[in-house]
Amino acid sequence: MINTYIPYISKSERKLLNSCLNSSFISTAGPRIEQFENLFCKIFKFKHAVAVNSGTSALHLALLTSGIKKNDIVITPSYTFAATANAITYTGATPWFIDCDKSLILDISKVDKILKEKTIKKSNHLVDKSSGKVIRAILPVQTFGKSIQFLEYVKLAKKYNLKIIFDSAASHDPKIFNFKKFSNSTFCFSFNGNKTITTGAGGILATNSKKLASIARIYSTVGKKKSNYDYQKIGYNYKMTNIQASMGISQLKKLKNIINK
């Protein structure tokens, strides 16, 4: 087997991991999780981040907090990892696969053309003529971590009154994100072992919306608010562990050097 990427692990990761193990905070409680979220926001210039156990979980939470539900349609590229489509189906929605351009990125012009030809507007919503389902969101993918035409997707989503979520699972270069321009967008990252930086397994949901981040955090903590006994929703056990966050902190601190290599 040929590795697609070999993680860069050094003494600093081992030091933080040992410190975490010695602290006894090894599960989904512990100070490193919030530290990791804050450091990620500082480096990537996001306002809020929710650390979770996988990029797939981040996508699922982003869809849920965007109001995606059963019988909705979410537009996504025909070329992507299965997790993108899986997360859509978890909500009961249907993925609408649209072709990519030559760079293997969702083709904006094709999306625009198809929406003009195959949908009608009803009660401020876009409806698929053939199925009668509401097209609720668009989910572009940064294939192989590439920078994409973020603003063009945002404009397209605004044109058709769609929610927008970016699958940025493999995109770990802070320079390509200018969050001030994407204030109403949600981004989902993965820290699997084959990514530029890794927490072994893990992900993060990043957003500029305090409300969305708060709801995502409740969903990720089995529906629980800060109180140990106050359950608000039917939630999921999606939280990142303190061990993963410890490794993530070390990886983020050397992100620039890893990218330069």
C-alpha positions as CSV (number, residue, x, y, z in Angstrom):
1,M,0.0,0.0,0.0
2,I,1.2,3.5,-0.9
3,N,0.4,6.2,1.6
4,T,-1.3,9.3,0.2
5,Y,0.2,11.3,3.1
6,I,2.5,10.5,6.0
7,P,1.6,12.4,9.2
8,Y,4.3,14.6,10.6
9,I,4.6,13.6,14.3
10,S,7.4,14.9,16.5
11,K,8.3,15.2,20.2
12,S,5.9,18.0,20.8
13,E,2.9,15.8,20.0
14,R,4.2,13.1,22.3
15,K,4.8,15.6,25.1
16,L,1.3,17.0,25.0
17,L,-0.2,13.5,24.7
18,N,1.7,12.3,27.8
19,S,0.6,15.4,29.6
20,C,-3.0,14.7,28.7
21,L,-2.7,11.0,29.8
22,N,-1.2,12.1,33.1
23,S,-4.0,14.6,33.7
24,S,-6.7,11.8,33.5
25,F,-8.7,14.0,31.1
26,I,-8.6,11.6,28.2
27,S,-12.2,11.6,26.9
28,T,-14.6,14.3,25.8
29,A,-14.1,16.5,28.8
30,G,-10.9,18.5,29.4
31,P,-9.3,21.9,28.7
32,R,-7.5,21.0,25.5
33,I,-10.7,20.8,23.4
34,E,-11.5,24.5,23.9
35,Q,-7.9,25.4,23.5
36,F,-7.7,23.6,20.2
37,E,-10.9,25.3,19.0
38,N,-9.6,28.8,20.0
39,L,-6.2,28.2,18.3
40,F,-7.9,27.0,15.1
41,C,-10.1,30.2,15.1
42,K,-7.0,32.3,15.6
43,I,-5.0,30.8,12.8
44,F,-7.9,30.4,10.3
45,K,-9.6,33.7,11.2
46,F,-13.0,32.1,12.1
47,K,-15.1,33.4,14.9
48,H,-16.4,30.1,16.2
49,A,-15.4,26.5,15.9
50,V,-16.8,23.2,17.2
51,A,-14.3,20.3,17.4
52,V,-15.8,16.9,16.7
53,N,-14.7,13.3,16.1
54,S,-14.6,13.4,12.3
55,G,-15.1,15.5,9.2
56,T,-18.3,13.5,8.5
57,S,-19.7,14.5,11.9
58,A,-18.9,18.2,11.1
59,L,-20.8,17.9,7.8
60,H,-23.8,16.3,9.5
61,L,-23.9,19.0,12.1
62,A,-23.6,21.8,9.5
63,L,-26.5,20.3,7.6
64,L,-28.6,19.9,10.7
65,T,-27.9,23.4,12.0
66,S,-28.7,24.8,8.5
67,G,-32.2,23.3,8.8
68,I,-31.8,20.5,6.2
69,K,-34.4,17.8,6.7
70,K,-36.3,14.9,5.2
71,N,-37.4,15.4,1.6
72,D,-35.0,18.3,1.0
73,I,-32.4,18.3,-1.8
74,V,-28.8,19.3,-1.3
75,I,-26.6,20.0,-4.4
76,T,-23.1,18.5,-4.3
77,P,-20.5,17.5,-6.8
78,S,-20.5,14.1,-8.6
79,Y,-16.8,13.7,-7.6
80,T,-16.3,13.6,-3.9
81,F,-15.7,11.2,-1.0
82,A,-18.7,9.1,0.2
83,A,-18.9,11.0,3.5
84,T,-20.2,14.1,1.7
85,A,-23.3,12.3,0.4
86,N,-23.6,10.2,3.5
87,A,-23.9,13.3,5.7
88,I,-26.7,14.6,3.5
89,T,-28.6,11.3,3.7
90,Y,-28.3,11.2,7.5
91,T,-30.7,14.2,7.6
92,G,-33.2,12.5,5.4
93,A,-32.4,14.8,2.5
94,T,-31.3,13.7,-1.0
95,P,-28.0,14.6,-2.6
96,W,-28.3,16.0,-6.2
97,F,-25.1,15.2,-7.9
98,I,-24.0,17.8,-10.5
99,D,-20.9,17.4,-12.7
100,C,-17.5,18.9,-12.0
101,D,-15.3,21.1,-14.1
102,K,-11.9,20.0,-15.4
103,S,-10.3,20.7,-12.0
104,L,-12.7,18.3,-10.4
105,I,-14.6,21.1,-8.6
106,L,-18.4,21.5,-8.7
107,D,-19.1,23.4,-11.9
108,I,-20.9,26.6,-11.0
109,S,-22.2,27.3,-14.5
110,K,-23.7,23.8,-14.7
111,V,-25.4,24.3,-11.4
112,D,-26.8,27.6,-12.5
113,K,-28.0,26.1,-15.8
114,I,-29.7,23.1,-14.2
115,L,-31.5,25.2,-11.6
116,K,-32.8,27.5,-14.3
117,E,-34.1,24.6,-16.4
118,K,-35.3,22.0,-13.8
119,T,-36.7,24.0,-10.9
120,I,-39.5,26.4,-10.2
121,K,-39.9,28.9,-7.4
122,K,-42.7,28.3,-4.8
123,S,-43.2,30.3,-1.6
124,N,-39.6,31.7,-1.8
125,H,-38.2,28.2,-2.2
126,L,-36.7,26.5,-5.2
127,V,-38.5,23.3,-6.1
128,D,-37.4,20.4,-8.3
129,K,-40.0,20.0,-11.1
130,S,-39.7,16.2,-11.3
131,S,-39.8,15.3,-7.6
132,G,-41.5,18.3,-6.0
133,K,-38.7,18.4,-3.3
134,V,-37.3,21.7,-2.0
135,I,-33.7,22.4,-3.0
136,R,-32.4,23.7,0.3
137,A,-28.6,23.9,0.1
138,I,-25.5,23.7,-1.9
139,L,-22.4,21.8,-0.6
140,P,-19.3,22.4,-2.7
141,V,-16.1,20.4,-2.0
142,Q,-12.6,21.6,-2.0
143,T,-11.3,18.6,-3.9
144,F,-7.7,17.6,-2.8
145,G,-7.8,20.8,-0.6
146,K,-7.8,23.2,-3.5
147,S,-8.8,26.8,-3.2
148,I,-12.1,27.3,-5.0
149,Q,-14.3,30.3,-6.1
150,F,-15.8,30.8,-2.7
151,L,-17.5,34.1,-3.6
152,E,-19.0,32.7,-6.8
153,Y,-20.7,29.9,-4.8
154,V,-21.9,32.4,-2.2
155,K,-23.4,34.6,-4.9
156,L,-25.1,31.5,-6.5
157,A,-26.5,30.5,-3.1
158,K,-27.8,34.0,-2.5
159,K,-29.4,34.1,-6.0
160,Y,-31.4,31.0,-5.4
161,N,-32.0,31.5,-1.6
162,L,-29.9,28.4,-0.7
163,K,-27.9,27.6,2.4
164,I,-24.2,27.0,1.7
165,I,-21.8,24.6,3.4
166,F,-18.3,24.0,2.3
167,D,-16.7,20.6,2.6
168,S,-13.1,21.8,3.3
169,A,-12.1,18.4,4.7
170,A,-8.7,18.4,3.0
171,S,-8.0,22.1,2.9
172,H,-5.7,23.2,5.7
173,D,-4.0,26.3,4.3
174,P,-5.3,29.3,6.2
175,K,-4.2,31.7,3.5
176,I,-7.0,30.7,1.2
177,F,-9.7,31.6,3.7
178,N,-10.9,35.1,4.2
179,F,-13.8,34.6,6.5
180,K,-15.0,38.2,6.4
181,K,-16.2,37.5,2.9
182,F,-18.1,34.3,3.8
183,S,-19.9,35.6,6.9
184,N,-23.0,33.4,6.3
185,S,-21.1,30.2,5.3
186,T,-20.2,27.1,7.2
187,F,-16.9,25.2,6.7
188,C,-16.2,21.6,7.7
189,F,-12.7,20.3,8.1
190,S,-11.2,16.8,8.7
191,F,-8.1,15.8,10.7
192,N,-8.0,12.2,9.6
193,G,-4.5,10.6,9.4
194,N,-4.2,11.3,5.7
195,K,-4.7,15.1,6.0
196,T,-2.1,17.8,6.2
197,I,-2.5,18.0,10.0
198,T,-4.1,15.3,12.0
199,T,-5.6,14.4,15.3
200,G,-5.6,10.7,14.4
201,A,-9.3,11.1,13.7
202,G,-11.3,14.2,14.1
203,G,-12.9,17.3,12.5
204,I,-14.1,20.8,13.1
205,L,-17.1,22.9,12.1
206,A,-16.2,26.6,11.6
207,T,-18.7,29.4,11.3
208,N,-19.1,33.1,11.9
209,S,-22.5,32.5,13.5
210,K,-22.6,32.3,17.3
211,K,-26.1,30.9,17.2
212,L,-25.2,28.1,14.7
213,A,-22.1,27.2,16.6
214,S,-24.1,27.0,19.8
215,I,-26.7,24.7,18.2
216,A,-24.0,22.5,16.7
217,R,-22.3,22.2,20.0
218,I,-25.6,21.0,21.6
219,Y,-26.1,18.4,18.9
220,S,-22.5,17.2,19.2
221,T,-22.9,16.6,23.0
222,V,-25.9,14.2,22.8
223,G,-28.3,17.2,22.8
224,K,-27.0,18.6,26.1
225,K,-26.5,22.2,27.1
226,K,-23.8,23.1,29.6
227,S,-25.8,21.7,32.5
228,N,-25.2,18.0,33.0
229,Y,-28.9,17.2,33.1
230,D,-30.4,19.7,30.6
231,Y,-31.0,17.9,27.3
232,Q,-32.5,20.1,24.6
233,K,-32.5,17.9,21.5
234,I,-32.0,14.4,20.3
235,G,-28.3,14.7,19.8
236,Y,-25.2,12.8,18.8
237,N,-22.0,11.7,20.5
238,Y,-19.7,13.7,18.2
239,K,-17.4,15.5,20.6
240,M,-13.6,15.4,20.0
241,T,-11.6,13.9,22.9
242,N,-9.1,15.7,25.0
243,I,-6.4,13.4,23.6
244,Q,-7.2,14.3,20.0
245,A,-7.3,18.0,20.9
246,S,-3.9,17.7,22.5
247,M,-2.4,16.3,19.3
248,G,-4.3,18.9,17.3
249,I,-2.8,21.8,19.3
250,S,0.7,20.7,18.5
251,Q,-0.1,20.1,14.9
252,L,-1.7,23.6,14.5
253,K,1.4,25.2,16.0
254,K,3.6,23.7,13.3
255,L,1.0,24.0,10.5
256,K,3.0,26.7,8.6
257,N,6.1,24.5,8.7
258,I,4.3,21.4,7.6
259,I,2.7,23.3,4.6
260,N,6.1,24.7,3.6
261,K,7.6,21.2,3.5
